[in-house]
């Protein structure tokens, strides 16, 4: 071996000996400082008996040990590179130990740093440097959470508890600062906000609140207070706003003067600008790019835009052409307000634009007009139905089948129907002169008005239509008359509308069908109710069953009651309904009474001569009073299908077998036209006792 090699080898042996000697000493030192640090931390934060300088002394010792470990680690690596480790097992074991105590030292250093930060936190809190306090809290939480689970001591959990307490205390303190510096109050109709002028601590508090957080609850609550007690009242009510300022505070006070009325748009805009100017006094930075007003704006900007559009700008839309020409002033003022809202960060670039809404004045104008038309039409529909007037052409007796296709038979309609038709006709005349968009919108509005008629009127006048026959008849006529006029309009107005209208239907066919159907259904339902009433009355007439021994007084009473019911209908319907509809309707109702009498009589198995005479008297009441129900009494048989049969049954009840035989006339007489053979045979059997003559008569009655 050369001299140089021997020297190098001797040097390396010295290093190995130093490492083997130093590592155990370091291990003991680390254990000692770790124990002292735990005891210190326990004393300071658990038993409250330590001093900050002790932590700094331990921290310096730990840093010195860290340097020694680094030096030894470097020497050990050099030795390892020359493969001397293979010949020295003790050195390898010390290197492993060195790695272990290095991890322990890192834990010791973290605990020392935590203690140092807690000491710093106390100092910063005293100086009210809340942002730095919040940063330290976040750093401590991250540091303690990063300690591996297998390395954690009981003291680590205790330190986490200490940090949690510091966080809660900090939050409470900065929230108290906010409440002391920004004082809000609401009393009845008065709301106030006072901002204390000395704001250094407030700015620090806000910065601390926002650091590492997405929500600032006190600012969110302030935004809610502003929304409910300033922004909404400014737009929805007449208010008085006053601002005060001195060396101590800035103050704004809003008082609601009238909560049932709104301010005009320019007063609303002016009051909003006053509020925005005041809010600049609490506009502090929350970060390098974000402020308190931007935060508040995030909470309310979309709602504020909608509030201004629906509760303010909608009211400015003119309802006259002259007003439309002067609307540019509103557009200019709206543009200025929106720019102010953006300057104060209450609006962002993506907030629904006020000026864009106001600039669509042509569409807004026609939409408002159409809404007004719809509202006004409902006001007309609410008017009493019984204020009536005559329309249509008189009935021509020489043309009993009706009138020309384009004519409407004379009847009465509600005066409000004529008013409604005149109103809608003016809308159509406006549509003819308008642009394609306006014409289409106006046409759809008229269509909707008449569709609404079939729903709104039956609902609004529901009680009257259920109980008063005149009202039902008038509604029926109203629907038919409106549908008749709409048919005329299809030829008069719709052909003059722009051919480029982009709507699915440019006629009134749907509305015509709907009106006719609704009017007919409601009227038919009422007529069915009258028929059901007659059937119920006749159930108590004593003519029910297949046996009748004597005719009770109630029979005549019930028949007369039914006739009185129809006579009342004649009084209220005769001049209201058209000639044909009136007679057809009263004929249907009278026919139901005839049917009740005929079915009851033909159902009896035995009718004495006395009862037969009494039944004839009852039938005679119907035969004498029935024709008077009709416009022309001679036309009763046209409208009452069972009229002749009722006459024939009265004849049978009051005749002998010879007369019946003559009227049967071998199946060719009047009786044969009204009775089937079996039906007549049953009636004869009930009226006449068994005899050869009866049998002969029955034998002659054949199909």
C-alpha positions in Angstrom: 0.0 0.0 0.0 1.3 3.4 -0.9 1.8 6.2 1.6 -1.1 8.2 0.1 -3.4 5.3 0.3 -2.5 4.7 3.9 -3.1 8.3 4.8 -6.6 8.3 3.1 -7.5 5.0 4.8 -6.4 6.4 8.2 -8.6 9.5 7.6 -11.6 7.4 6.7 -11.1 5.3 9.8 -11.1 8.4 11.9 -14.4 9.5 10.3 -16.0 6.1 10.9 -14.9 6.3 14.5 -16.3 9.8 14.9 -19.7 8.7 13.4 -19.9 5.6 15.6 -19.2 7.8 18.6 -21.4 10.8 17.6 -24.6 9.0 16.6 -25.5 7.6 20.0 -24.7 11.0 21.5 -27.1 12.7 19.0 -29.8 10.1 19.7 -29.6 11.0 23.4 -29.7 14.7 22.6 -32.8 14.4 20.4 -34.6 12.4 23.0 -33.7 14.9 25.6 -34.9 18.0 23.5 -38.0 16.2 22.4 -38.9 15.5 26.1 -38.1 19.1 27.1 -40.2 20.4 24.2 -43.2 18.3 25.1 -42.9 19.4 28.7 -42.5 23.0 27.6 -45.6 22.8 25.4 -47.6 21.1 28.1 -46.6 23.8 30.5 -47.3 26.7 28.2 -50.6 25.6 26.6 -51.9 23.2 29.1 -50.7 24.2 32.5 -49.8 27.9 31.6 -46.5 28.0 33.4 -43.8 28.5 30.6 -42.0 31.4 29.0 -41.5 32.1 25.2 -37.7 32.3 25.6 -37.5 28.7 26.6 -39.1 27.7 23.2 -36.5 29.8 21.4 -33.7 28.2 23.3 -35.0 24.7 22.4 -35.5 25.8 18.8 -31.8 27.0 18.6 -30.6 23.7 20.1 -32.8 21.8 17.6 -31.3 23.7 14.7 -27.8 23.0 15.9 -28.6 19.3 16.2 -30.1 19.4 12.7 -26.8 20.8 11.4 -24.8 18.1 13.1 -27.1 15.4 11.7 -26.6 16.9 8.3 -22.8 16.8 8.6 -22.8 13.2 9.9 -25.2 12.1 7.2 -22.8 13.6 4.6 -19.8 11.9 6.0 -21.6 8.6 6.2 -22.6 8.9 2.6 -19.0 9.5 1.6 -17.9 6.5 3.5 -20.6 4.4 1.9 -19.6 5.4 -1.6 -16.1 3.9 -1.0 -17.8 0.6 0.1 -16.3 0.8 3.6 -19.8 0.1 4.9 -19.5 -3.5 3.9 -16.7 -3.9 6.4 -18.2 -2.0 9.2 -21.6 -3.3 10.4 -21.7 -0.9 13.3 -21.5 2.1 10.9 -24.5 0.8 9.0 -26.6 0.5 12.1 -25.7 4.1 13.1 -26.7 5.4 9.7 -30.2 3.8 10.1 -30.4 5.3 13.6 -29.4 8.6 12.1 -32.3 8.5 9.7 -34.7 7.7 12.5 -33.5 10.5 14.8 -33.7 12.9 11.7 -37.4 12.2 11.5 -37.8 12.8 15.3 -35.9 16.0 14.9 -38.2 17.2 12.1 -41.1 16.6 14.5 -39.3 18.5 17.2 -38.7 21.4 14.8 -42.4 21.5 13.7 -43.5 21.6 17.3 -40.9 24.4 18.0 -42.3 26.3 15.0 -45.9 25.8 16.2 -44.9 27.2 19.6 -43.1 30.1 17.9 -46.2 30.9 15.7 -48.5 30.8 18.7 -46.3 33.3 20.5 -46.3 35.5 17.3 -50.1 35.1 17.0 -50.6 36.6 20.5 -48.5 39.6 19.6 -50.3 40.2 16.3 -53.7 39.9 18.0 -52.7 42.5 20.5 -51.8 44.8 17.6 -55.1 43.9 15.8 -53.3 42.6 12.8 -56.2 40.2 12.0 -55.1 39.2 8.6 -51.7 37.9 9.8 -53.5 36.2 12.7 -55.7 34.4 10.2 -52.7 33.4 8.1 -51.0 32.0 11.2 -54.1 30.0 12.1 -54.3 28.5 8.7 -50.5 27.7 8.7 -50.8 26.0 12.1 -53.8 24.0 11.0 -51.9 22.8 7.9 -48.7 22.1 9.8 -50.4 20.0 12.5 -52.5 18.1 10.0 -49.4 17.3 8.0 -47.7 15.4 10.9 -47.9 11.7 10.1 -50.3 9.7 12.2 -47.6 7.3 13.5 -45.5 10.3 14.6 -48.2 12.2 16.5 -47.9 12.6 20.3 -50.7 13.4 22.6 -49.4 17.0 22.7 -50.1 17.3 18.9 -53.8 16.7 19.5 -53.7 19.2 22.4 -52.1 21.8 20.1 -54.8 21.3 17.5 -57.3 22.1 20.3 -55.4 25.2 21.1 -55.4 26.3 17.5 -59.2 25.7 17.2 -59.7 27.9 20.3 -57.6 30.6 18.7 -59.6 30.4 15.4 -63.0 30.7 17.3 -61.7 33.5 19.4 -60.4 35.3 16.2 -63.7 34.9 14.4 -65.7 36.2 17.4 -63.3 39.2 17.7 -63.4 40.2 14.0 -67.2 39.8 13.9 -67.5 42.1 16.9 -65.2 44.6 15.1 -67.6 44.5 12.1 -70.7 45.0 14.3 -69.0 47.9 16.2 -67.9 49.6 13.0 -71.0 49.0 10.9 -74.2 49.4 12.9 -77.5 48.5 11.2 -81.0 49.1 12.6 -84.6 48.7 11.5 -87.5 50.3 13.3 -91.0 50.2 11.8 -90.7 52.1 8.5 -87.2 53.5 9.2 -83.9 51.7 8.4 -80.4 53.0 9.1 -76.8 52.1 8.5 -74.0 53.8 10.4 -70.3 53.4 9.5 -67.7 54.5 12.1 -65.1 56.6 10.4 -62.0 55.0 12.0 -61.8 51.9 9.8 -58.3 50.4 10.1 -59.4 47.5 12.3 -62.5 47.0 10.1 -60.4 46.7 7.0 -58.1 44.2 8.8 -61.2 42.3 10.1 -62.7 42.0 6.5 -59.3 40.9 5.1 -59.1 38.2 7.8 -62.7 37.1 7.2 -62.1 36.6 3.5 -58.7 35.0 3.7 -59.0 31.3 2.8 -62.8 31.5 2.9 -65.6 31.6 0.3 -68.4 33.0 2.5 -68.3 36.0 4.8 -71.5 35.6 6.8 -71.5 39.2 8.2 -71.3 40.6 4.7 -74.0 38.2 3.5 -76.2 39.4 6.3 -75.5 43.0 5.4 -76.4 42.3 1.8 -79.7 40.7 2.9 -80.4 43.8 5.2 -79.7 46.1 2.3 -81.9 44.1 -0.1 -84.9 44.0 2.2 -84.7 47.4 3.8 -83.2 49.6 1.1 -83.2 48.2 -2.4 -86.8 46.8 -2.4 -88.4 49.8 -0.6 -86.6 52.2 -3.0 -88.1 50.5 -6.0 -91.5 49.5 -4.6 -92.4 52.4 -2.3 -92.3 56.1 -1.9 -89.3 56.8 0.4 -87.2 59.5 1.9 -83.4 59.0 2.0 -81.0 61.1 4.0 -77.3 60.9 4.5 -75.2 62.4 7.3 -71.4 62.7 7.7 -69.1 64.0 10.4 -65.6 63.2 11.8 -67.0 60.1 13.6 -69.4 58.4 11.3 -71.2 58.1 7.9 -75.0 57.5 8.2 -77.8 56.8 5.8 -81.5 56.7 6.8 -84.4 55.4 4.7 -88.0 56.1 5.7 -91.0 54.6 3.9 -93.4 57.4 3.3 -96.1 55.4 1.5 -95.9 51.6 1.1 -98.9 51.4 -1.2 -97.4 53.6 -3.9 -94.3 53.6 -6.0 -91.9 56.4 -6.8 -91.6 57.4 -10.5 -88.6 55.8 -12.3 -86.3 58.9 -12.1 -86.8 59.2 -8.3 -86.0 55.5 -8.0 -82.8 56.0 -10.0 -81.8 59.0 -8.0 -82.3 57.2 -4.7 -80.3 54.2 -5.9 -77.4 56.5 -6.8 -77.5 58.1 -3.3 -77.4 54.6 -1.7 -74.5 53.5 -4.0 -72.5 56.6 -3.1 -72.9 55.9 0.6 -71.9 52.2 0.2 -68.5 53.4 -1.1 -67.7 54.2 2.5 -67.5 50.5 3.3 -65.9 49.4 0.1 -62.7 47.8 1.4 -60.4 45.4 -0.5 -60.9 41.7 0.4 -58.1 40.7 -1.9 -56.0 42.2 -4.6 -58.8 41.9 -7.1 -62.0 41.7 -5.0 -63.9 44.3 -2.8 -66.7 44.3 -0.3 -69.1 45.9 -2.8 -68.3 43.3 -5.3 -69.1 40.6 -2.7 -72.4 42.3 -1.8 -73.1 42.7 -5.6 -72.7 38.9 -6.1 -75.5 38.3 -3.6 -78.0 40.7 -5.0 -77.2 41.8 -8.6 -79.4 39.3 -10.4 -82.4 40.0 -8.1 -81.8 43.7 -8.4 -81.8 43.6 -12.1 -85.1 41.6 -12.1 -86.6 43.9 -9.5 -85.7 47.0 -11.6 -87.1 45.5 -14.8 -90.3 44.1 -13.4 -91.2 46.7 -10.7 -89.8 49.9 -12.2 -89.0 49.8 -16.0 -92.2 47.9 -16.8 -94.1 50.8 -15.4 -92.3 53.2 -17.7 -93.4 51.4 -20.9 -95.8 53.9 -22.6 -99.3 52.9 -23.6 -99.7 55.6 -26.3 -97.8 56.3 -29.5 -96.9 59.8 -28.3 -95.4 58.2 -25.1 -93.5 55.8 -27.3 -91.8 58.7 -29.2 -90.7 60.3 -25.9 -89.3 57.1 -24.4 -85.7 57.9 -25.4 -85.4 59.9 -22.2 -86.1 56.8 -20.1 -83.5 54.8 -22.2 -80.8 57.5 -21.6 -81.5 57.5 -17.8 -81.5 53.7 -17.7 -78.1 53.6 -19.4 -76.7 56.0 -16.9 -78.0 54.0 -14.0 -76.6 50.8 -15.3 -73.2 52.4 -15.8 -73.3 53.6 -12.2 -74.2 50.1 -10.9 -71.2 48.7 -12.8 -68.8 51.4 -11.6 -69.8 50.6 -8.0 -69.3 46.9 -8.7 -73.0 46.1 -7.9 -73.4 44.8 -11.5 -71.0 42.6 -13.4 -70.6 42.2 -17.1 -72.9 39.1 -17.2 -75.7 40.7 -15.2 -79.0 41.0 -17.1 -78.9 44.3 -18.9 -81.4 47.0 -18.0 -80.6 49.0 -21.1 -81.0 46.0 -23.3 -84.5 45.5 -21.8 -85.4 49.2 -22.2 -84.1 49.4 -25.7 -86.6 46.7 -26.9 -89.3 49.3 -26.5 -91.3 48.4 -29.6 -91.8 44.9 -28.4 -92.4 46.0 -24.8 -94.9 48.6 -26.0 -97.0 46.1 -28.0 -96.7 43.5 -25.2 -98.0 46.1 -22.7 -100.8 47.1 -25.0 -101.8 43.5 -25.5 -101.7 42.9 -21.7 -103.9 46.0 -21.2 -106.3 44.7 -23.9 -106.6 41.4 -22.1 -107.2 43.1 -18.7 -109.7 45.5 -20.1 -111.6 42.7 -21.9 -112.0 40.9 -18.6 -113.4 44.0 -17.0 -116.0 44.1 -19.8 -116.8 40.4 -19.3 -117.4 41.1 -15.6 -120.4 43.4 -16.4 -123.9 42.0 -15.6 -125.3 39.6 -18.2 -128.9 40.7 -17.7 -128.3 44.2 -19.3 -129.5 43.1 -22.7 -130.2 44.3 -26.2 -131.8 42.9 -29.3 -129.6 41.8 -32.3 -130.2 39.8 -35.5 -133.0 39.7 -38.1 -136.6 39.0 -37.1 -138.1 35.6 -37.7 -139.9 35.2 -41.0 -143.0 33.0 -40.7 -142.9 32.6 -44.5 -139.5 31.0 -44.1 -139.9 28.7 -41.1 -136.7 26.7 -41.8 -134.6 29.7 -40.8 -132.7 32.6 -42.4 -129.9 33.0 -44.8 -126.5 31.5 -43.9 -124.9 34.9 -43.3 -127.8 36.1 -41.1 -128.4 35.8 -37.4 -131.9 35.3 -36.1 -133.3 37.9 -33.7 -132.6 37.3 -30.1 -131.2 39.2 -27.1 -127.6 39.3 -26.0 -125.8 41.0 -23.2 -124.8 44.6 -23.9 -121.3 43.9 -22.7 -120.9 41.5 -25.7 -121.5 44.3 -28.1 -118.9 46.4 -26.1 -116.5 43.5 -26.2 -116.9 43.0 -29.9 -116.4 46.7 -30.6 -113.3 46.7 -28.4 -111.8 43.8 -30.3 -112.7 45.2 -33.7 -110.7 48.3 -32.9 -107.7 46.0 -32.0 -108.0 44.3 -35.4 -108.2 47.6 -37.2 -104.9 48.6 -35.4 -103.4 45.2 -36.4 -104.1 45.9 -40.1 -102.1 49.1 -40.0 -99.2 47.6 -37.9 -96.0 45.8 -38.7 -95.9 42.0 -39.1 -94.8 41.5 -35.5 -97.4 43.8 -34.1 -100.2 42.5 -36.3 -99.5 38.9 -35.3 -99.3 39.8 -31.6 -102.6 41.8 -31.8 -104.4 39.0 -33.7 -103.2 36.4 -31.1 -104.5 38.7 -28.3 -107.9 38.9 -29.9 -108.0 35.1 -30.3 -107.0 34.7 -26.6 -109.7 37.2 -25.5 -112.5 35.1 -27.1 -110.9 31.8 -25.9 -110.8 33.3 -22.4 -114.5 34.3 -22.7 -115.6 30.7 -22.7 -113.7 30.1 -19.4 -113.8 33.4 -17.6 -117.5 34.2 -17.9 -118.9 30.8 -16.7 -116.5 31.0 -13.8 -117.1 34.7 -12.8 -120.9 34.5 -13.3 -121.1 30.9 -12.0 -123.8 31.4 -9.4 -126.1 33.3 -11.7 -125.7 30.9 -14.5 -126.7 28.0 -12.3 -129.8 29.6 -10.8 -131.2 32.2 -13.2 -132.6 30.8 -16.5 -132.4 34.2 -18.2 -128.7 34.4 -17.6 -128.2 30.9 -19.1 -130.1 31.9 -22.2 -128.2 35.1 -22.6 -124.8 33.4 -22.3 -125.9 30.8 -24.9 -126.9 33.7 -27.2 -123.7 35.6 -26.4 -121.6 32.7 -27.5 -123.5 32.1 -30.7 -123.5 35.8 -31.6 -119.8 36.2 -31.0 -119.1 33.1 -33.1 -121.3 34.7 -35.9 -119.4 37.9 -35.8 -116.0 36.1 -35.8 -117.2 34.3 -39.0 -117.8 37.7 -40.5 -114.4 38.9 -39.4 -112.7 36.0 -41.0 -113.8 37.6 -44.3 -113.5 41.2 -43.4 -110.2 41.7 -41.4 -108.0 38.6 -41.6 -107.6 38.8 -45.4 -106.1 42.3 -44.9 -103.5 41.2 -42.4 -99.8 40.8 -43.6 -99.4 37.6 -45.4 -96.0 37.0 -43.8 -97.5 36.5 -40.3 -95.7 33.6 -38.7 -98.5 32.2 -36.6 -100.1 28.8 -36.9 -103.7 30.1 -37.3 -104.7 33.4 -38.9 -108.5 32.8 -38.5 -111.0 32.4 -35.7 -112.2 28.8 -36.5 -110.9 27.4 -33.2 -112.6 30.2 -31.2 -115.8 29.8 -33.2 -116.1 26.1 -32.4 -115.1 26.6 -28.8 -117.8 29.4 -28.3 -120.5 27.3 -29.9 -119.6 24.2 -27.9 -119.4 26.0 -24.6 -122.6 28.0 -25.1 -124.6 24.9 -26.2 -123.2 22.7 -23.4 -124.1 25.1 -20.7 -127.6 25.7 -22.0 -128.2 22.0 -22.6 -127.0 21.2 -19.1 -129.6 23.7 -17.7 -132.4 22.2 -19.9 -131.5 18.7 -18.6 -131.7 20.1 -15.1 -135.3 21.3 -15.9 -136.2 17.9 -17.2 -134.8 16.2 -14.2 -136.8 18.5 -12.0 -140.0 17.5 -13.9 -139.1 13.8 -13.4 -138.6 14.3 -9.7 -141.9 16.2 -9.3 -143.8 13.5 -11.2 -142.3 10.8 -8.9 -144.5 12.2 -6.2 -147.6 12.5 -8.3 -149.1 9.1 -7.3 -148.8 7.8 -10.9 -145.9 5.5 -10.1 -146.4 1.7 -10.2 -148.7 -0.7 -12.1 -151.8 -0.4 -9.9 -154.0 2.7 -9.4 -157.1 2.4 -7.3 -157.9 6.1 -7.1 -156.4 9.3 -8.3 -155.0 11.4 -5.5 -155.2 15.2 -5.4 -151.4 15.4 -5.5 -151.5 14.2 -9.2 -153.1 17.4 -10.5 -151.0 19.5 -8.2 -147.7 18.0 -9.5 -148.8 18.4 -13.2 -149.7 22.0 -12.6 -146.3 22.6 -10.8 -144.5 21.3 -13.9 -146.6 23.5 -16.1 -145.9 26.5 -13.9 -142.2 25.8 -14.1 -142.4 25.9 -17.9 -144.6 29.0 -17.9 -141.9 30.7 -15.8 -139.3 29.7 -18.4 -141.6 31.2 -21.1 -141.7 34.5 -19.3 -137.9 34.8 -19.2 -137.0 33.0 -22.4 -139.6 34.1 -24.9 -138.1 37.4 -25.8 -134.5 36.4 -25.1 -134.0 33.2 -27.2 -134.5 33.2 -31.0 -137.8 32.0 -32.3 -136.6 28.5 -33.3 -134.3 27.9 -30.3 -137.0 29.0 -27.8 -139.7 26.8 -29.3 -137.4 23.8 -29.7 -136.2 24.1 -26.1 -139.6 24.6 -24.5 -140.9 21.7 -26.7 -138.2 19.4 -25.3 -139.2 20.2 -21.7 -142.9 19.9 -22.3 -142.4 16.6 -24.2 -140.7 15.2 -21.0 -143.9 16.0 -19.0 -146.0 14.3 -21.7 -143.7 11.3 -21.6 -144.1 11.0 -17.8 -147.9 11.0 -18.1 -148.1 8.5 -21.1 -145.6 6.0 -19.5 -147.4 6.1 -16.2 -150.9 5.5 -17.7 -149.8 2.8 -20.1 -148.0 1.0 -17.3 -151.2 0.5 -15.2 -152.8 -3.0 -15.3 -156.2 -1.9 -14.1 -157.8 1.6 -14.5 -161.4 2.1 -13.2 -163.8 4.3 -15.1 -163.6 6.9 -12.4 -159.9 7.0 -12.4 -160.0 7.2 -16.2 -162.2 10.2 -16.1 -159.9 11.9 -13.6 -156.9 11.2 -15.7 -158.6 12.8 -18.7 -159.1 15.9 -16.6 -155.4 16.0 -15.7 -154.4 15.5 -19.3 -156.8 18.2 -20.3 -154.9 20.7 -18.1 -151.7 19.9 -20.1 -153.6 20.0 -23.5 -155.1 23.4 -22.7 -152.1 25.2 -21.1 -149.3 23.5 -23.2 -150.0 25.3 -26.5 -149.8 28.7 -24.7 -146.1 28.1 -24.0 -145.2 28.4 -27.6 -144.8 31.5 -29.8 -147.4 30.1 -32.1 -149.7 27.6 -30.3 -150.6 25.9 -33.6 -147.0 24.8 -34.0 -146.9 22.8 -30.7 -147.0 19.4 -32.5 -143.8 20.5 -34.5 -141.8 20.9 -31.3 -143.5 18.3 -29.0 -143.2 14.8 -30.6 -145.6 13.2 -28.0 -148.3 15.8 -28.3 -150.5 13.7 -30.6 -150.0 10.6 -28.5 -151.1 12.5 -25.4 -154.2 13.5 -27.2 -154.9 10.0 -28.3 -154.4 8.5 -24.8 -156.9 11.1 -23.6 -159.3 9.9 -26.3 -158.9 6.2 -25.3 -159.4 7.0 -21.6 -162.7 8.8 -22.4 -164.1 6.4 -25.1 -165.9 3.1 -25.5 -164.7 0.1 -27.4 -166.7 1.1 -30.5 -165.1 4.5 -30.7 -161.6 3.0 -30.1 -162.2 0.5 -32.9 -163.3 3.3 -35.3 -160.2 5.3 -34.4 -157.9 2.3 -34.9 -159.5 1.8 -38.3 -157.7 -1.6 -38.9 -154.4 0.0 -38.1 -154.9 2.9 -40.4 -156.4 5.5 -38.1 -154.9 8.1 -35.8 -154.5 5.7 -32.9 -152.4 3.4 -35.1 -150.0 6.3 -35.8 -149.4 6.8 -32.1 -149.7 3.4 -30.5 -148.1 0.1 -31.1 -150.6 -2.8 -31.1 -149.2 -4.4 -27.9 -149.2 -1.0 -26.2 -152.9 -0.3 -27.1 -154.0 -3.8 -26.2 -152.5 -3.3 -22.7 -154.3 0.0 -22.3 -157.6 -1.6 -23.4 -157.2 -4.5 -21.0 -156.5 -2.1 -18.1 -159.6 0.0 -19.0 -162.2 -2.6 -19.9 -163.3 -5.7 -18.1 -163.1 -9.1 -19.9 -165.9 -9.6 -22.4 -166.5 -11.0 -25.8 -166.6 -7.6 -27.2 -163.2 -6.7 -25.6 -161.8 -9.9 -26.9 -163.1 -9.2 -30.4 -161.6 -5.7 -30.2 -158.2 -7.1 -29.1 -158.3 -9.6 -31.9 -158.6 -6.8 -34.5 -155.5 -5.0 -33.2 -152.7 -6.7 -35.1 -149.3 -5.6 -36.3 
